[in-house]
Amino acid sequence: MTDIDQLQADLLAAIAGAPGLEGLEACRVHALGKQGVVTGLLKTLGGMSPDERQVQGPRIQALRTAVTDAIADRKAMMERAGLEARLATETLDLSLPTGGIGGGSVHPVSQVMDELAEIFADLGFAVATGPEIEDDWHNFTALNIPDAHPARAMHDTFYFDKADGEGRKMLLRTHTSPVQIRTMVTTPPPIRIIAPGRTYRSDSDATHTPMFHQVEGLVIDKGITLGHLKWTLETFVKAFFERDDIVLRQRPSYFPFTEPSVEIDVGYTLIKGKRVIGGTEPDGWMEILGSGMVHPKVIAACGLDPAVWQGFAFGCGIDRLAMLKYGMDDLRAFFDGDLRWLRHYGFAALDVPTLSGGVGA
Ligand code: PHE
């Protein structure tokens, strides 16, 4: 055996026998550190004659590779063994009651999303979802907002640098309306869905956060009219605020993807200077959502015949709904993660909303 072979055998034996990560590190320093034996051999290459270097060079490099690989292998093995040992000893009892140390709570936004699902399930709506990272076709073009349309600028969109494989610009969805498109493209009508989720716009003050939540509603069927829209929204708002004395006001509006477009206001009563939703003779009106009859161009963009299929859609800010129902006044606190706020406004894990129990009880 040559010296190099012997050295390699010794080093590999030491690595294989290293008792722990620290021992292994000592082996590495001994062999490959600045003063290490292998490093020392590499340094001798400079002083060799070209012929000698041609023989010794590859052997010393091979030694270094063998030692480096052996250390990496052994290290990976030790880490795996360490993880397995932890997995074998640490346990998590998922059957333990919640609310023990400190106590977690359900965020009001999650609670309201559950309430929405419960209310709309009763009306025959399924829950649909779509990606938060969207392309501009689903978020804009298919919704009758072509490239140069001013509505694109109105949305304060966060764009990504890179386009997708088909050359579509990628963005963070600015509303939940792209889920309308995704649903119509994949699901044969009749369609009845709501789509709650996160949305993003470059906007920040007491009533706007760059990330916020919306719920989209979409109905596609034959013979759908504005009357269906009005009844559905009235039924929803009454169930959500848990009172019958709700008056809605419909105002003409404009969205590129609905025609006609209708903004919905809900009446409020002033009680000790505070606005409380409800009252048959309201003191004022608060805008709560945008809606309208789905534009024939949108239906056609999804491959359906607008002469056969009609429908309505609506979009509503969930955070605002939560604020109106549960009385918070600063939207930013929703996403601060302040434990005191979460304890105050959060819901118990088992406080699952049901229609029979009153959705927000
Ligand atoms: N997407 C609209 C918005 O974010 C809301 C909307 C949805 C309006 C569906 C009409 C129909 O402002």
Boltz pocket constraint, residues with backbone or C-beta under 6 A from the ligand:
constraints:
  - pocket:
      binder: B
      contacts: [[A, 174], [A, 175], [A, 176], [A, 177], [A, 217], [A, 255], [A, 258], [A, 290], [A, 291], [A, 292], [A, 313], [A, 314], [A, 315], [A, 316]]
      max_distance: 6.0
